[in-house]
Amino acid sequence: MASDLRGSSPLGKRRRSEPDINFHSNARGMTLSPATSASSSRPRLFPDGRRILPSLRGDGIAADTLRARRRAMDATLGSFRYSSKLRAHKSCINALAFSKGEGRWLASGGDDRTVLLWDMHEDEEERKPRARLRGHRSNIFTLSFNASNTHIYSGANDDIVTRYDLSRLDNSGARAIVGAPDNVFLDQEGAIHSVSAHPYNDNTFLSASEDGLIRFEDCREAASTKGWITNNASFSDVKWHPTDGNLFISTDQRGRVTLHDARHAFKSTPTTRIEATVISYVTTLSIALGNDIEAITGPEASSVSFTNAGNLFAVEFLLYGPVIYSLSDPFPVLTLSGNTLPSGDPTPQGQRSYTNKCTTKHGGFGGDEHGSLYYGTGSDDFRGYCWKIPPLQTLLHKRHEIEPSSWKTRSNISMAFAKSKTSTKHLPERILTPSYRLEGHKSIVNSVLFHPTQPMIATSGIERFVRLFTHFPTKPGQEPIKPSETRELPAREDPTIVSRALRGEITTETEFSDDDGAVAEDQEDMETIHLFDQLLRQEEADLDYAHNLEGLRWRLVHDSSSEDDDGDEEEEEDEDDDEADQLAEAIDMEEEERCASADDMLQGVVDDESDNADMDWEDAAALLPHLDRQERG
C-alpha cells in the first residue's frame, strides 16, 4: 500500500519506482518545401544531402500545415476527458510500466504482491489480465521490461528482484497465465526502490535499494552481480539513459541526483557514489529572506524519468514538485506547479490543488521533444497533472543567474537553486498553470504514464484499479469525466485510523478470488482511502504555515560553501542545539503574538546569528504557496 509511507511500519515502506514511458506523436511528418521551382515535388537538400524542412516561423502552405499539426496534437493532448478502468488488483497499485516499442503490454503491480499484464491491443470490453505473475512476499514497488519485451523485472519490499519470462503470452489463449519467476536475485538487504532494464542488452539491469546500493546484474552469469555503487543514504531511483547504454542517473533520499557512466562506475570492487559521478546536479535551494538573510535547504529526490531522446529528464521532489533538467547542465531549466486551473483562473475557494506531501510520486514524458512535449505526474489532491514543456532553448533563455551579493538583499522572499551561499543563484522558469488535469479519482494519484504510441494516459495510486484516459470515447454512450467527479478531501477526521493501521488492524488488500465478477473488483476500499485522508490531514496540518507556526521551525547547521557535501558524510547537528533552541523560543514568542503573515513570522525568528542558518526542507516547503502567490501577483 501504498507503500508510500515514510519510514518502516506494517503499512509498508515508501515506494520508489518510475518506469521510463514516453509518447511518440506523428506530428512531425515530412512536408514539402514551399519552393515554386519544378523540383518542389520533393524536399530540397543541403549540399551535404540533408533535407531542408520548412520552418514553423516561416510563411507558406508547408509551414501552415506544420502549425496545424502541432495545434491538433496540442488539442488532442489537452482533452483527456474520457476514462475507463482496468479491474483485477486487490489493493493499492504502486507501479506501472508499458512495454518497449509500440507499448502493447501494460504491467501493473502493488500491495497484492502480483504483477498483472494487460494487452492494450484487446478491445476494452474484453480486456482482462493476460498473466498474473507471482513470487513476491511483500508490496511490489517497481517494474521494468527488458529491451525485447521477452522478460519483465519486478522489485519489492521483500528485498528481492524477480524476472519473469513472457514468451508464452502470445499463445496463452483466453485464460490468464499464473506465472512464477524464472530468476530471483537475492543479494539485496533492503527494499528494492527501482529496477531499470538496459535499453539494448536483454540480460542486464540495474537495481536501487534501501540499503544504499546500486547493483549491476548480468543474468547470463552464474554469479550475476557484476558491480556495485555504495552510498551513505538509500537510493530512491535509478534509470538507464534511453539511448546511451553507458549512462544512467540515480537519486537518493538526501536529494542528490547524479549522472553515472557504467564503464567507470562498475569495477571488480565496490565504487562509492562520489567516485562514480560524472555530473552532480544541483538540487539545493537558497532562500533569500530579506534583511541580508539566506538559508540553504533541499528537498528529497524520489524518482527520475527521461524523455524519449534522453536530452531532458525530470526529478520528482517531495514537498516541492517536478523539476526538469537538461542532461548536460547541472542546474535545472524548469520547475512545475499546478496552483491554477488549466484555464489560468485561480483554483476555486475550498478546492485543493497540486501538492506532493504524503506519498512518493512518479511521472513520465509524453509527446515530442521537437514540438509538443508534455510531462505528467500525480498529486495529493486526487488528480493527475500534465504540463506542456517549452523548448530547451526557450527555457535556457528564461533562466536567470543572480550574483550572491545581490541575492540576499532582495525585498521579497525568493527561492533559487544554488550549490552554496557563496555561489551564483539560478532561477529557472516556473510554470504555475498545468495544461490539463486528469479528473475522477477518489484518492491520491501516484503514477501518471503516457502510452508510447497511442493517445492514452495510465494512472494509478491508492485505488485498486488502473485508470486509462483517452481524448475520445472508447465505448458506446461513454460520457466525459466532469471535474466534480473528483472526490474532495472530507473535513471529518478519524484520529485513530493511523494507529489502528500501525497495529495491523487495517488491511489494504480486499480478498476475492481471481474469478469473482467486476462487482467485487470495483468495490472501493474506503477504509484504505480514509486512512490516506487522515495522513493527508496530518501532513497539511504540519505544513500549514498560516495557522501553525511550528511549521516554520528552523534548524541551524554549519554552512558549507563547498560544491560537494559528501566530504563530511555525517551531519554535525549537536553543536547547533543551543542556537536552534533560541530560534524555537523566538517562534514560541511569535506564536503568542499570533502573527498573521509569513513575512511577520520570518521576521520573528531572525536574530544576529541567523546569517548562517540552514532550513529544514519541511519548513521551507511551507513557503512555497507564499512564493507562488507572489509570482502570480
Helices and strands as residue ranges (DSSP letters): G 38-41, H 61-77, E 82-87, E 93-98, E 105-110, E 114-119, G 124-126, E 131-134, E 140-145, E 151-156, E 161-165, G 169-171, E 177-179, E 183-185, E 192-197, E 204-209, E 213-218, E 225-230, E 235-240, E 247-252, E 257-261, H 262-265, E 271-272, E 277-281, E 285-290, E 293-297, E 301-306, E 312-317, E 321-326, E 332-336, E 364-367, E 373-378, E 384-389, H 392-398, E 400-402, H 404-407, E 414-417, E 425-427, E 429-431, E 436-438, E 445-450, E 456-461, E 465-470, G 483-485, H 497-502, H 518-521, H 526-543, G 549-552, G 565-567, G 574-576, H 577-593, H 598-604, G 610-612, H 617-621, H 624-632
